[in-house]
Amino acid sequence: MYEDHPVLNSLQQQLGSLRDQYRRIPNELNRYRVVRQEQLIAQWAPAVATIG
């Protein structure tokens, strides 16, 4: 249902970018940003959050 949705794609791209940033600079702020982005995706598309 959500595979090609532009909002979901944007959220997932942002998540990828935040994860890369956290890998480069592993601090609490970057971890918070990753977790918050994951929560936004889970709220927006719960079925997708359990898959990826």
C-alpha positions, 0 to 999 in steps of 0.5 A, a space after each residue: 500500500 505504501 511502497 511508492 508513496 512520496 511521503 514515506 519515501 522521503 521519511 525513509 531517505 531522511 532516516 537513511 541519512 540520519 543513520 549515516 550521520 549516527 555512524 559517523 558521529 555516534 552521540 546522543 543527539 544523533 541517536 535521538 534523531 534516528 529514533 525519532 525518525 523511526 517513530 515518525 515512520 511507525 506512526 505514519 505507516 505502522 505496517 512498514 515499520 514492522 518490515 524495515 
